[in-house]
């Protein structure tokens, strides 16, 4: 029998709306019962979408940090490819 993923998929707007409702004073338990989402899932969304203060006074979310890390890795790979291409062309 294998494990079947029966979890629901929620879009980003819905997740952000639930987090906004939590930040405006609703409890995770109330939101859980109202929207049919587990409290653990709501707390995961809160962690993902709630802003954190940076040293320079701006704020950033965990989601934005993850996106920036992914972009940084992509750019590092591009940079390595270009370095290798330059070495090949420099030999000619």
C-alpha positions as CSV (number, residue, x, y, z in Angstrom):
1,X,0.0,0.0,0.0
2,X,2.3,3.1,-0.1
3,X,1.9,6.4,1.7
4,X,-0.6,8.6,0.0
5,X,-0.3,12.3,0.4
6,X,-3.8,13.4,1.2
7,X,-2.8,16.9,2.3
8,X,-4.5,19.9,0.8
9,X,-2.6,22.5,-1.2
10,X,-3.3,26.1,-0.3
11,X,-2.2,29.1,-2.4
12,X,0.1,31.8,-1.2
13,X,-2.7,34.4,-0.8
14,X,-4.7,32.1,1.4
15,X,-1.7,31.4,3.6
16,X,-0.8,35.1,3.9
17,X,-4.5,35.9,4.8
18,X,-4.4,33.4,7.6
19,X,-1.1,34.8,8.9
20,X,-2.5,38.3,8.7
21,X,-5.6,37.2,10.7
22,X,-3.3,35.6,13.3
23,X,-1.2,38.8,13.5
24,X,-4.4,40.9,13.9
25,X,-5.3,39.0,17.1
26,X,-7.1,35.8,16.1
27,X,-5.8,32.6,17.8
28,X,-4.3,29.8,15.8
29,X,-6.9,27.5,17.4
30,X,-9.8,29.6,16.1
31,X,-8.3,29.9,12.7
32,X,-7.7,26.2,12.6
33,X,-11.3,25.4,13.3
34,X,-12.6,28.1,11.0
35,X,-10.5,27.3,7.9
36,X,-9.9,23.6,8.5
37,X,-6.1,23.9,8.7
38,X,-4.1,22.3,11.5
39,X,-2.6,24.6,14.1
40,X,0.9,23.2,13.3
41,X,0.4,24.2,9.6
42,X,-0.7,27.7,10.7
43,X,2.4,28.1,12.9
44,X,4.5,27.0,10.0
45,X,3.0,29.7,7.8
46,X,3.4,32.3,10.5
47,X,7.1,31.4,10.7
48,X,7.4,31.6,6.9
49,X,5.6,34.8,6.3
50,X,6.2,36.9,9.4
51,X,8.9,39.5,8.9
52,X,12.1,39.6,10.9
53,X,14.0,42.8,11.6
54,X,17.5,43.1,10.1
55,X,20.5,45.0,11.4
56,X,19.8,48.0,9.1
57,X,16.2,48.3,10.3
58,X,14.5,46.7,7.3
59,X,12.4,43.6,7.6
60,X,12.5,40.3,5.7
61,X,10.6,37.0,5.8
62,X,12.0,33.5,5.9
63,X,10.4,32.9,2.5
64,X,12.3,35.9,1.1
65,X,15.6,34.6,2.6
66,X,15.0,31.2,1.0
67,X,14.3,32.8,-2.4
68,X,17.5,34.9,-2.1
69,X,19.6,31.8,-1.2
70,X,18.2,30.0,-4.2
71,X,19.0,32.9,-6.5
72,X,22.5,33.2,-5.0
73,X,23.2,29.6,-5.7
74,X,22.0,30.0,-9.3
75,X,24.3,33.0,-9.8
76,X,27.3,31.2,-8.2
77,X,26.8,28.3,-10.7
78,X,26.5,30.8,-13.6
79,X,29.7,32.5,-12.4
80,X,31.6,29.2,-12.2
81,X,30.5,28.3,-15.8
82,X,31.6,31.7,-17.1
83,X,35.0,31.3,-15.3
84,X,35.5,27.9,-17.0
85,X,34.5,29.3,-20.4
86,X,36.9,32.2,-20.0
87,X,39.7,29.7,-19.2
88,X,38.9,27.7,-22.4
89,X,38.9,30.8,-24.6
90,X,42.1,32.2,-23.0
91,X,43.9,29.1,-24.1
92,X,43.0,29.8,-27.8
